[in-house]
Amino acid sequence: MKIAITSTGKNLDSLMDPRFGRAPYIVIASSDGDLLEVIDNAVNVNAMRGAGIQAAKSLADRGVDVLLTGHCGPNAFTALQAAGIKIGTDQTGSVKEVLSRFKDQGISFADKPNVEAHW
């Protein structure tokens, strides 16, 4: 299983970023907690619009199963759901802590966006 976590940095010790589409990095890890890949999300950080949709496409292209983040808007949420990616919102802490929480306690998956659209 591939798990994506929005991040402020490039490793498991980095703090997660609460933003999905505009997070500087998205860390992809296995369900065992192994780092698989780091996506540099710079192209979406300053995008005028569509950052969440493009980030969702990037995760779908990589076969990600689960996204763990702080906030997810309606357009990104719809794109992620269409790709079959489960979304865990309202996460905080380091990437490693979020992965541990997912592995040990499970995460409640969202059934709707938890922030409004920006546009």
Backbone as CSV, one residue per row, in Angstrom:
resi,resn,N_x,N_y,N_z,CA_x,CA_y,CA_z,C_x,C_y,C_z
1,MET,0.840,-1.179,0.000,0.000,0.000,0.000,0.880,1.235,0.000
2,LYS,0.536,2.199,-0.857,1.269,3.462,-0.909,0.470,4.548,-0.201
3,ILE,1.154,5.233,0.716,0.534,6.285,1.512,1.250,7.596,1.235
4,ALA,0.496,8.621,0.875,1.057,9.947,0.620,0.745,10.852,1.807
5,ILE,1.750,11.616,2.226,1.599,12.562,3.340,2.140,13.910,2.894
6,THR,1.335,14.948,3.030,1.807,16.286,2.669,2.879,16.703,3.670
7,SER,3.937,17.350,3.164,5.095,17.577,4.011,5.771,18.922,3.739
8,THR,6.443,19.423,4.771,7.245,20.639,4.635,8.663,20.313,4.179
9,GLY,9.033,19.038,4.234,10.392,18.630,3.879,10.423,17.309,3.149
10,LYS,11.638,16.801,2.959,11.856,15.643,2.101,12.080,14.327,2.824
11,ASN,11.836,14.281,4.140,12.082,13.022,4.840,10.991,12.745,5.871
12,LEU,11.063,11.599,6.487,10.032,11.163,7.430,10.003,11.994,8.711
13,ASP,11.110,12.670,9.025,11.156,13.503,10.226,10.597,14.910,9.996
14,SER,10.305,15.244,8.758,9.755,16.568,8.431,8.359,16.713,9.020
15,LEU,8.006,17.951,9.337,6.633,18.215,9.760,5.719,18.088,8.556
16,MET,4.546,17.556,8.789,3.608,17.499,7.679,3.071,18.898,7.423
17,ASP,2.656,19.144,6.205,2.061,20.417,5.824,0.555,20.209,5.794
18,PRO,-0.217,21.106,6.417,-1.666,20.898,6.454,-2.352,21.094,5.100
19,ARG,-1.663,21.717,4.150,-2.266,21.971,2.837,-2.008,20.783,1.921
20,PHE,-2.989,20.433,1.109,-2.760,19.352,0.158,-2.146,19.879,-1.128
21,GLY,-2.872,20.617,-1.910,-2.402,21.038,-3.228,-1.192,21.946,-3.211
22,ARG,-1.000,22.684,-2.146,0.086,23.657,-2.089,1.192,23.295,-1.090
23,ALA,1.209,22.072,-0.637,2.310,21.616,0.228,3.591,21.589,-0.602
24,PRO,4.722,21.985,-0.037,5.973,21.980,-0.804,6.390,20.585,-1.283
25,TYR,6.091,19.576,-0.474,6.468,18.207,-0.815,5.328,17.257,-0.448
26,ILE,5.309,16.136,-1.133,4.415,15.055,-0.763,5.283,13.803,-0.652
27,VAL,5.335,13.268,0.559,6.136,12.079,0.832,5.266,10.845,0.584
28,ILE,5.794,9.898,-0.147,5.092,8.640,-0.363,5.859,7.549,0.374
29,ALA,5.129,6.837,1.220,5.728,5.778,2.035,4.901,4.505,1.906
30,SER,5.517,3.402,2.272,4.792,2.133,2.315,4.024,2.068,3.629
31,SER,3.096,1.137,3.718,2.347,0.970,4.963,3.252,0.480,6.094
32,ASP,4.443,-0.028,5.748,5.429,-0.424,6.757,6.249,0.759,7.261
33,GLY,6.061,1.935,6.646,6.781,3.123,7.073,8.054,3.398,6.314
34,ASP,8.307,2.671,5.235,9.508,2.904,4.428,9.272,4.034,3.434
35,LEU,10.216,4.934,3.324,10.141,6.028,2.366,10.302,5.475,0.954
36,LEU,9.330,5.740,0.089,9.377,5.245,-1.284,9.756,6.341,-2.281
37,GLU,9.222,7.537,-2.067,9.441,8.627,-3.025,9.065,9.946,-2.373
38,VAL,9.685,11.028,-2.851,9.308,12.369,-2.431,8.971,13.160,-3.686
39,ILE,7.765,13.698,-3.715,7.336,14.523,-4.846,7.624,15.976,-4.507
40,ASP,8.385,16.650,-5.356,8.596,18.087,-5.224,7.377,18.746,-5.855
41,ASN,6.564,19.381,-5.046,5.289,19.947,-5.486,5.391,21.429,-5.823
42,ALA,6.604,21.907,-6.109,6.836,23.335,-6.354,5.960,23.885,-7.474
43,VAL,5.685,23.082,-8.473,4.882,23.548,-9.599,3.475,23.964,-9.148
44,ASN,2.981,23.377,-8.083,1.630,23.694,-7.607,1.596,24.718,-6.478
45,VAL,2.715,24.940,-5.820,2.733,25.840,-4.669,2.225,27.231,-5.026
46,ASN,2.639,27.758,-6.161,2.225,29.104,-6.554,1.273,29.122,-7.741
47,ALA,0.645,27.994,-8.027,-0.288,27.926,-9.156,-1.470,28.865,-8.914
48,MET,-1.926,29.495,-9.970,-3.077,30.396,-9.857,-4.330,29.623,-9.436
49,ARG,-4.504,28.431,-10.000,-5.638,27.580,-9.637,-5.347,26.149,-10.069
50,GLY,-6.130,25.245,-9.532,-5.993,23.842,-9.921,-4.887,23.079,-9.229
51,ALA,-4.308,23.651,-8.172,-3.192,22.993,-7.484,-3.614,21.640,-6.921
52,GLY,-4.774,21.576,-6.299,-5.245,20.328,-5.706,-5.534,19.261,-6.745
53,ILE,-6.122,19.672,-7.846,-6.439,18.719,-8.910,-5.153,18.159,-9.509
54,GLN,-4.169,19.008,-9.739,-2.895,18.541,-10.302,-2.146,17.650,-9.323
55,ALA,-2.178,17.994,-8.045,-1.524,17.154,-7.040,-2.230,15.795,-6.955
56,ALA,-3.552,15.795,-7.063,-4.313,14.540,-7.051,-3.928,13.670,-8.242
57,LYS,-3.777,14.279,-9.408,-3.374,13.532,-10.604,-1.988,12.913,-10.401
58,SER,-1.099,13.666,-9.791,0.250,13.174,-9.528,0.216,11.933,-8.628
59,LEU,-0.646,11.954,-7.613,-0.766,10.796,-6.721,-1.387,9.610,-7.452
60,ALA,-2.404,9.871,-8.257,-3.062,8.792,-9.008,-2.083,8.146,-9.978
61,ASP,-1.262,8.969,-10.644,-0.278,8.444,-11.596,0.745,7.535,-10.926
62,ARG,0.956,7.726,-9.624,1.937,6.929,-8.881,1.301,5.744,-8.150
63,GLY,0.015,5.568,-8.314,-0.654,4.428,-7.690,-0.835,4.540,-6.195
64,VAL,-0.971,5.762,-5.680,-1.157,5.981,-4.245,-2.547,5.490,-3.831
65,ASP,-2.612,4.859,-2.669,-3.865,4.323,-2.139,-4.528,5.241,-1.125
66,VAL,-3.704,5.962,-0.339,-4.198,6.774,0.766,-3.451,8.099,0.797
67,LEU,-4.180,9.190,1.047,-3.587,10.503,1.293,-3.870,10.890,2.729
68,LEU,-2.834,11.324,3.445,-2.979,11.853,4.797,-2.521,13.299,4.768
69,THR,-3.402,14.204,5.156,-3.137,15.631,5.060,-3.941,16.367,6.125
70,GLY,-3.797,17.663,6.156,-4.580,18.471,7.082,-5.911,18.875,6.474
71,HIS,-5.835,19.478,5.285,-7.027,20.025,4.649,-7.119,19.583,3.204
72,CYS,-8.340,19.381,2.763,-8.580,19.002,1.374,-9.862,19.688,0.906
73,GLY,-9.734,20.489,-0.145,-10.873,21.213,-0.692,-11.725,20.353,-1.610
74,PRO,-12.857,20.897,-2.045,-13.822,20.109,-2.816,-13.326,19.624,-4.178
75,ASN,-12.579,20.416,-4.899,-12.104,19.985,-6.221,-11.073,18.874,-6.104
76,ALA,-10.130,19.041,-5.195,-9.127,17.999,-4.971,-9.792,16.743,-4.420
77,PHE,-10.742,16.922,-3.512,-11.442,15.782,-2.918,-12.133,14.954,-3.997
78,THR,-12.814,15.621,-4.903,-13.506,14.935,-5.997,-12.522,14.194,-6.885
79,ALA,-11.393,14.830,-7.211,-10.376,14.201,-8.060,-9.763,12.984,-7.372
80,LEU,-9.493,13.097,-6.087,-8.920,11.979,-5.330,-9.905,10.811,-5.246
81,GLN,-11.160,11.119,-4.969,-12.178,10.069,-4.902,-12.321,9.365,-6.243
82,ALA,-12.310,10.136,-7.330,-12.429,9.550,-8.671,-11.269,8.588,-8.953
83,ALA,-10.110,8.872,-8.367,-8.931,8.024,-8.555,-8.902,6.850,-7.570
84,GLY,-9.885,6.787,-6.681,-9.931,5.693,-5.712,-8.978,5.859,-4.545
85,ILE,-8.542,7.091,-4.295,-7.609,7.369,-3.194,-8.405,7.758,-1.959
86,LYS,-8.187,7.046,-0.855,-8.839,7.374,0.408,-8.137,8.574,1.025
87,ILE,-8.906,9.419,1.723,-8.379,10.682,2.224,-8.569,10.767,3.735
88,GLY,-7.462,10.932,4.435,-7.493,11.166,5.876,-7.101,12.609,6.133
89,THR,-8.036,13.418,6.620,-7.777,14.835,6.862,-7.578,15.096,8.357
90,ASP,-7.318,16.354,8.678,-7.136,16.823,10.053,-5.937,16.175,10.742
91,GLN,-4.898,15.849,9.973,-3.695,15.235,10.525,-2.699,16.312,10.951
92,THR,-1.916,16.023,11.973,-0.879,16.934,12.467,0.331,16.122,12.894
93,GLY,1.466,16.815,13.047,2.692,16.184,13.536,3.696,15.979,12.431
94,SER,4.665,15.141,12.696,5.673,14.831,11.685,5.117,13.766,10.741
95,VAL,5.750,13.626,9.598,5.354,12.590,8.643,5.412,11.222,9.325
96,LYS,6.481,10.989,10.087,6.659,9.710,10.787,5.526,9.463,11.794
97,GLU,5.133,10.506,12.525,4.051,10.370,13.506,2.718,10.050,12.830
98,VAL,2.458,10.709,11.714,1.212,10.469,10.981,1.188,9.033,10.451
99,LEU,2.312,8.576,9.917,2.399,7.193,9.439,2.180,6.199,10.580
100,SER,2.769,6.472,11.719,2.623,5.603,12.876,1.164,5.555,13.331
101,ARG,0.519,6.710,13.356,-0.889,6.786,13.737,-1.743,5.962,12.769
102,PHE,-1.439,6.075,11.488,-2.168,5.316,10.477,-1.977,3.813,10.689
103,LYS,-0.744,3.428,10.922,-0.403,2.010,11.065,-0.960,1.411,12.358
104,ASP,-0.856,2.139,13.460,-1.217,1.601,14.772,-2.702,1.759,15.120
105,GLN,-3.231,2.921,14.857,-4.586,3.207,15.311,-5.587,3.303,14.177
106,GLY,-5.070,3.365,12.989,-5.971,3.591,11.870,-6.350,5.058,11.778
107,ILE,-6.882,5.415,10.693,-7.286,6.794,10.436,-8.734,6.758,9.971
108,SER,-9.513,7.684,10.436,-10.874,7.818,9.920,-10.792,8.548,8.583
109,PHE,-11.355,7.940,7.577,-11.314,8.556,6.254,-12.462,9.534,6.082
110,ALA,-12.172,10.617,5.385,-13.154,11.682,5.173,-14.184,11.266,4.137
111,ASP,-15.396,11.752,4.329,-16.457,11.510,3.350,-16.856,12.797,2.637
112,LYS,-16.140,13.882,2.975,-16.384,15.167,2.310,-15.177,16.073,2.549
113,PRO,-15.035,17.119,1.745,-13.933,18.070,1.945,-14.048,18.740,3.318
114,ASN,-12.922,19.197,3.849,-12.992,19.868,5.152,-12.621,21.355,5.078
115,VAL,-12.476,21.878,3.863,-12.321,23.320,3.661,-13.099,23.707,2.408
116,GLU,-13.390,24.987,2.292,-14.106,25.511,1.133,-13.169,25.660,-0.057
117,ALA,-13.750,25.761,-1.233,-12.973,26.024,-2.447,-12.354,27.417,-2.361
118,HIS,-11.191,27.570,-2.954,-10.515,28.869,-2.952,-11.031,29.788,-4.038
119,TRP,-11.693,29.231,-5.028,-12.133,30.038,-6.173,-13.618,30.046,-6.279
